[in-house]
Amino acid sequence: MPAPRLAIALIALCAVALELAVSGRYGYVRDELYFLAAGQHLAVGYVDQPLLTPLLARLGALLGGNTLVGLRVLPALSLAAVIVLTAAMSRVLGAGGLARCSPRSRPRPAASSSALRTS
């Protein structure tokens, strides 16, 4: 595994570990309780949210038991996916190995804002 890929994997792993380490330190957020309740009565759709959110809450509760850490495992894994996908997109956009691992790597604008003015 090349060095940038290893660094990206380590960053994603550390983010998941940190997220799971602190996820049991505070109680349920009001929205989490609502998602758990909606997950017990699944419907095709809800007025205020799509089906996916209560479905993921129910899946997290089934896999991890009715615990805080069990409920927050899927969001932590989603965080790792976002980190890996962001690094992959930066590689496609031409970033070097170190830039893909840096939190300051951003795409640069092609033109300045003054060049975009039409008047």
C-alpha positions as CSV (number, residue, x, y, z in Angstrom):
1,M,0.0,0.0,0.0
2,P,1.6,3.3,-1.1
3,A,2.3,5.9,1.6
4,P,-0.6,8.3,0.8
5,R,-3.2,5.5,0.8
6,L,-1.8,4.2,4.1
7,A,-2.0,7.7,5.6
8,I,-5.6,8.1,4.4
9,A,-6.5,4.8,5.9
10,L,-4.9,5.7,9.2
11,I,-6.7,9.1,9.2
12,A,-10.1,7.4,8.6
13,L,-9.4,4.7,11.2
14,C,-8.4,7.3,13.8
15,A,-11.5,9.3,13.0
16,V,-13.7,6.2,13.5
17,A,-11.9,5.2,16.7
18,L,-12.2,8.7,18.2
19,E,-15.9,9.0,17.2
20,L,-16.7,5.6,18.8
21,A,-14.6,6.4,21.9
22,V,-16.6,9.5,22.7
23,S,-20.0,8.4,21.4
24,G,-21.0,6.8,24.7
25,R,-20.0,9.8,26.8
26,Y,-23.1,11.8,26.3
27,G,-26.8,10.8,26.2
28,Y,-29.2,10.5,23.4
29,V,-29.9,13.5,21.3
30,R,-33.6,14.3,20.8
31,D,-33.4,13.5,17.1
32,E,-31.8,10.1,17.7
33,L,-34.8,9.2,19.9
34,Y,-37.1,10.3,17.2
35,F,-35.3,8.3,14.6
36,L,-35.4,5.2,16.8
37,A,-39.1,5.6,17.3
38,A,-39.7,6.1,13.6
39,G,-37.5,3.0,12.9
40,Q,-39.8,0.9,15.0
41,H,-42.7,1.9,12.7
42,L,-41.2,2.0,9.3
43,A,-43.2,3.6,6.5
44,V,-42.5,4.3,2.8
45,G,-41.8,8.0,3.7
46,Y,-42.3,10.6,6.3
47,V,-43.3,14.2,6.2
48,D,-40.1,15.5,7.6
49,Q,-37.5,12.9,6.4
50,P,-36.9,10.1,3.9
51,L,-37.1,6.4,4.8
52,L,-33.3,6.0,5.0
53,T,-32.7,7.8,8.3
54,P,-35.2,5.7,10.5
55,L,-34.1,2.6,8.6
56,L,-30.4,3.2,9.5
57,A,-31.4,4.0,13.1
58,R,-33.2,0.7,13.3
59,L,-30.4,-1.2,11.7
60,G,-27.9,0.4,14.1
61,A,-30.1,-0.6,17.0
62,L,-30.5,-4.2,15.8
63,L,-26.8,-4.7,15.1
64,G,-25.4,-2.9,18.2
65,G,-28.2,-3.4,20.6
66,N,-30.1,-0.5,22.1
67,T,-26.9,1.3,23.1
68,L,-25.5,4.7,22.2
69,V,-22.4,3.2,20.6
70,G,-24.5,0.8,18.6
71,L,-26.7,3.6,17.3
72,R,-23.6,5.7,16.3
73,V,-21.5,3.0,14.6
74,L,-23.1,3.6,11.1
75,P,-22.5,7.3,11.3
76,A,-18.9,6.7,12.3
77,L,-18.4,4.4,9.4
78,S,-19.9,7.0,7.1
79,L,-17.4,9.4,8.4
80,A,-14.6,7.1,7.3
81,A,-16.2,6.7,3.9
82,V,-16.4,10.5,3.5
83,I,-12.7,10.8,4.4
84,V,-11.7,8.1,1.8
85,L,-14.0,9.5,-0.9
86,T,-12.7,13.1,-0.3
87,A,-9.1,11.8,-0.7
88,A,-10.1,9.9,-3.9
89,M,-11.7,13.0,-5.4
90,S,-8.7,15.1,-4.6
91,R,-6.5,12.6,-6.4
92,V,-8.8,12.8,-9.4
93,L,-8.5,16.6,-9.3
94,G,-4.7,16.3,-9.4
95,A,-3.6,16.6,-5.8
96,G,-0.3,15.1,-4.8
97,G,0.1,12.5,-2.1
98,L,0.7,14.9,0.7
99,A,-2.2,17.2,-0.4
100,R,-4.6,14.3,-0.2
101,C,-3.8,13.8,3.4
102,S,-3.8,17.4,4.4
103,P,-7.0,19.0,5.7
104,R,-6.0,22.2,3.9
105,S,-6.2,20.7,0.5
106,R,-8.9,22.5,-1.5
107,P,-9.4,23.0,-5.2
108,R,-8.2,26.4,-6.3
109,P,-10.5,28.5,-8.4
110,A,-9.7,28.7,-12.1
111,A,-10.3,32.4,-12.3
112,S,-10.4,35.3,-9.9
113,S,-13.7,36.8,-8.9
114,S,-12.8,40.0,-10.6
115,A,-12.5,38.2,-13.9
116,L,-16.0,36.7,-13.5
117,R,-17.7,40.1,-13.4
118,T,-19.8,41.0,-16.4
119,S,-20.0,44.8,-15.9
